[in-house]
Amino acid sequence: MAKKSSVEKNEKRRKMAKKFAARRARLKAITKNQALSMEERFAAQLKLAVLPRNSAPNRIRNRCELTGRPRAYYRKMKMSRMALRELGNKGLIPGLVKSSW
């Protein structure tokens, strides 16, 4: 089980990224627009730098929904390999069968 503070910090990042997504996208579009003057693009870049660091979506860490484990994460299931195996062995995930040969 991951530390509760790590999981909460990640949730806070998710909320901030969602809150600032539109503003961040608008400023990024301005910075990449070659038709605008260099001063306008630079001003947009400065405004982008003023936004909170945790509002950037690349700071969000994928974590297991059950345990909070940050590694060995399956995106489709939103859980770690160990939680997936545990639930699969109990038969709680439909369509998942333990392979043996």
Residue frames as qw, qx, qy, qz and C-alpha x, y, z in Angstrom:
[[0.000, 0.889, 0.458, 0.000, 0.00, 0.00, 0.00],
 [0.400, 0.470, -0.018, 0.787, 1.36, 3.39, -0.98],
 [0.180, -0.261, -0.453, 0.833, 1.60, 6.26, 1.46],
 [0.140, 0.764, 0.619, -0.116, -1.66, 8.12, 1.75],
 [0.075, -0.778, 0.058, 0.621, 0.12, 11.43, 1.24],
 [0.194, -0.231, 0.693, 0.655, 1.45, 10.28, -2.15],
 [0.143, 0.470, 0.835, 0.247, -1.98, 9.22, -3.32],
 [0.004, -0.847, -0.419, 0.327, -3.56, 12.47, -2.10],
 [0.171, -0.609, 0.303, 0.713, -0.83, 14.55, -3.74],
 [0.179, 0.044, 0.796, 0.577, -1.52, 12.80, -7.02],
 [0.077, 0.681, 0.727, 0.030, -5.26, 13.44, -6.71],
 [0.087, -0.815, -0.123, 0.560, -4.55, 17.11, -6.06],
 [0.180, -0.356, 0.568, 0.720, -2.48, 17.19, -9.25],
 [0.166, 0.368, 0.845, 0.351, -5.33, 15.60, -11.21],
 [0.015, 0.825, 0.520, -0.222, -7.77, 18.26, -9.98],
 [0.137, -0.732, 0.146, 0.651, -5.37, 21.11, -10.76],
 [0.226, -0.110, 0.725, 0.642, -4.62, 19.76, -14.24],
 [0.122, 0.579, 0.780, 0.202, -8.34, 19.59, -14.97],
 [0.081, -0.848, -0.330, 0.406, -8.93, 23.08, -13.58],
 [0.094, -0.737, 0.287, 0.604, -6.16, 24.75, -15.61],
 [0.608, 0.147, 0.692, 0.360, -6.46, 22.61, -18.77],
 [0.389, 0.814, 0.406, 0.147, -8.34, 25.19, -20.87],
 [0.094, -0.969, 0.151, 0.170, -6.11, 28.10, -19.87],
 [0.528, -0.470, 0.606, 0.365, -2.97, 26.05, -20.43],
 [0.602, 0.357, 0.640, 0.317, -4.16, 24.87, -23.86],
 [0.263, 0.938, 0.223, 0.033, -5.02, 28.43, -24.93],
 [0.220, -0.882, 0.346, 0.233, -1.60, 29.76, -23.89],
 [0.607, -0.211, 0.675, 0.361, 0.21, 26.86, -25.57],
 [0.551, 0.621, 0.512, 0.220, -1.68, 27.53, -28.79],
 [0.094, 0.993, -0.026, -0.065, -0.56, 31.17, -28.68],
 [0.416, -0.687, 0.518, 0.293, 3.08, 30.22, -28.10],
 [0.592, 0.007, 0.722, 0.357, 3.07, 27.85, -31.09],
 [0.462, 0.801, 0.380, -0.028, 1.30, 30.24, -33.47],
 [0.581, -0.066, 0.261, 0.768, 3.98, 31.48, -35.89],
 [0.164, 0.702, 0.426, 0.546, 1.64, 34.14, -37.30],
 [0.373, -0.909, -0.183, 0.026, 1.78, 36.15, -34.07],
 [0.233, 0.831, -0.376, 0.337, 4.63, 38.47, -33.17],
 [0.608, 0.152, -0.655, 0.422, 7.53, 37.29, -31.06],
 [0.096, -0.278, 0.455, -0.840, 6.52, 39.61, -28.19],
 [0.737, -0.183, -0.032, -0.650, 2.99, 38.18, -27.99],
 [0.876, 0.036, -0.481, -0.016, 4.30, 34.62, -28.02],
 [0.413, 0.236, -0.612, 0.632, 6.88, 35.42, -25.35],
 [0.364, -0.290, 0.297, -0.834, 4.22, 37.08, -23.17],
 [0.874, -0.123, -0.203, -0.424, 2.08, 33.95, -23.44],
 [0.742, 0.157, -0.584, 0.288, 5.11, 31.85, -22.51],
 [0.087, 0.293, -0.539, 0.785, 5.63, 33.97, -19.39],
 [0.640, -0.227, 0.113, -0.725, 1.96, 33.60, -18.41],
 [0.896, 0.021, -0.419, -0.145, 2.30, 29.86, -18.90],
 [0.528, 0.234, -0.627, 0.523, 5.30, 29.79, -16.58],
 [0.235, -0.331, 0.390, -0.827, 3.33, 31.60, -13.87],
 [0.814, -0.218, -0.274, -0.463, 0.69, 28.84, -13.72],
 [0.668, -0.521, 0.489, -0.206, 1.09, 26.36, -10.85],
 [0.087, 0.474, -0.856, -0.186, 3.63, 23.63, -11.51],
 [0.311, 0.063, 0.930, -0.188, 1.23, 20.88, -10.45],
 [0.596, 0.525, 0.256, -0.550, -1.31, 21.96, -13.05],
 [0.323, 0.517, -0.672, -0.420, 0.81, 20.37, -15.79],
 [0.932, 0.005, -0.014, -0.363, -0.66, 17.02, -16.88],
 [0.734, 0.374, -0.543, 0.163, 2.74, 15.36, -17.23],
 [0.053, -0.452, 0.671, -0.585, 3.23, 15.59, -13.44],
 [0.825, -0.166, 0.170, -0.513, 0.36, 13.17, -12.84],
 [0.002, -0.354, 0.935, 0.004, 1.57, 9.70, -11.93],
 [0.742, -0.099, -0.479, -0.459, -0.53, 6.68, -12.90],
 [0.172, -0.302, 0.807, -0.477, -1.34, 4.80, -9.70],
 [0.259, -0.225, -0.934, -0.100, -3.28, 1.64, -8.88],
 [0.438, -0.496, -0.196, -0.724, -6.85, 2.43, -7.84],
 [0.824, -0.430, -0.359, -0.089, -6.79, -0.22, -5.10],
 [0.799, -0.344, -0.179, 0.460, -3.31, -0.01, -3.60],
 [0.034, -0.981, 0.082, 0.172, -1.86, 3.26, -4.89],
 [0.727, -0.249, 0.426, 0.478, 1.21, 1.46, -6.26],
 [0.239, 0.806, -0.166, -0.515, 2.94, 3.66, -8.88],
 [0.061, 0.478, -0.787, -0.386, 4.77, 0.94, -10.83],
 [0.052, 0.078, 0.978, 0.188, 3.64, -2.00, -12.95],
 [0.378, 0.416, 0.376, -0.737, 0.41, -0.15, -13.80],
 [0.252, 0.303, 0.815, 0.426, -2.01, -1.48, -16.42],
 [0.146, 0.088, -0.052, -0.984, -3.81, 1.48, -17.98],
 [0.441, -0.206, -0.656, -0.577, -6.74, -0.53, -19.28],
 [0.581, -0.438, -0.683, 0.065, -7.55, -1.92, -15.83],
 [0.143, -0.791, 0.152, -0.576, -6.29, 1.10, -13.83],
 [0.781, -0.581, 0.196, -0.117, -4.50, -1.19, -11.38],
 [0.070, -0.682, 0.724, 0.073, -1.11, -2.69, -10.68],
 [0.571, 0.233, -0.760, -0.206, -0.04, -6.17, -11.72],
 [0.110, 0.046, -0.894, 0.431, -0.28, -7.52, -8.18],
 [0.439, 0.217, 0.431, -0.757, -3.81, -6.23, -7.60],
 [0.646, 0.321, -0.383, -0.578, -4.82, -7.53, -11.03],
 [0.430, 0.188, -0.883, 0.008, -3.43, -10.98, -10.27],
 [0.106, 0.042, 0.785, -0.609, -5.08, -11.09, -6.85],
 [0.563, 0.296, 0.230, -0.737, -8.52, -10.18, -8.24],
 [0.598, 0.349, -0.579, -0.431, -8.01, -12.48, -11.22],
 [0.238, 0.130, -0.945, 0.182, -7.26, -15.45, -8.97],
 [0.263, 0.210, 0.684, -0.647, -10.42, -14.75, -6.99],
 [0.196, 0.416, 0.815, 0.352, -12.40, -14.63, -10.24],
 [0.029, 0.733, 0.401, -0.549, -13.52, -11.03, -9.78],
 [0.120, 0.562, -0.351, -0.740, -12.35, -9.80, -13.21],
 [0.804, 0.393, 0.383, -0.227, -14.54, -11.11, -16.04],
 [0.727, 0.675, -0.125, -0.002, -12.70, -12.63, -18.97],
 [0.080, 0.742, -0.641, 0.182, -9.40, -12.97, -17.12],
 [0.984, -0.156, -0.059, -0.066, -8.12, -16.52, -16.73],
 [0.407, -0.704, 0.565, 0.138, -4.87, -17.63, -15.19],
 [0.740, 0.499, -0.413, -0.181, -2.78, -19.29, -17.83],
 [0.606, -0.470, 0.641, -0.006, -0.99, -22.57, -17.22],
 [0.758, 0.494, -0.359, -0.228, 0.82, -24.95, -19.53]]
